[in-house]
Amino acid sequence: MKKSMIATAVVATAGLAASANAGYFTIQSAAVSGQSATNLTTPTGSYSPGNSSAAFNLELNGASASDAGAASYTGTAGTVYTSLTNTNATSIASAIGLSGNGTMAYFGYEDGAAGPGYFGIAFIGNGSTIDFNMGQANFALAGVHTNLTGSQFVGNTWIDSVSTTAGQAYVAIFANTQVGSQMGAGSVSDTSFNVRYLDFDGTSWNTVGSANSVASSSLNFATYNVPVPAPALLAGAGLVGAAALRRRMAKKA
């Protein structure tokens, strides 16, 4: 009886925390480079080329696979799956509002309130060769799903270099990222392209960070987080306290 009361309180607390449904990816040390690059604007300020930004969040606000025109992919960590067709990639780019040849976006979505999270990179081809690199990509426990040919893991780093077709969308989804997991040392480079960081407001995707005419875009870490709101913590503490009180009363009886 004692154990069941405490277990019930813990489950109730977890349920309240999960109901927040407000996951996000924290981007740490984003930067761009290039002689013609504009400043990288983010929610934490404007940063000139070569200077790293302060950390900022890509809010998901319940963004799901359907909101991203994608899917909840399955697979194994450290594995590349060419499960996306060019049509799939174009659908994803359209769903997140990405347009313009030579434009690249970082975005994310999740499976339910407690995750896991899915981190994505999308690029609209401009006819030149673009290089992709994401360290610690092994933290995507269901692997990397893409329409990029030649994708591979070198150790725990996912890499690719592809000669793009103008107008064609290219996407990589880092699937099944657990809360607190950090993928990092990511970079995308080309002769000249535009960068967008997207978040979701519950209805649509919005650009919260951007720079144009860059030669390289980098980020130190992309970390998936799910907050536990203070009201849920307090309510949970009350439930656990009530369970303990009942236990003490049962002892006296």
Summary of the structure (lengths in Angstrom):
residues: 253
radius of gyration: 20.9
end to end distance: 14.0
largest distance: 79.2
contacts: 892
relative contact order: 0.24
helix: 21%
strand: 42%
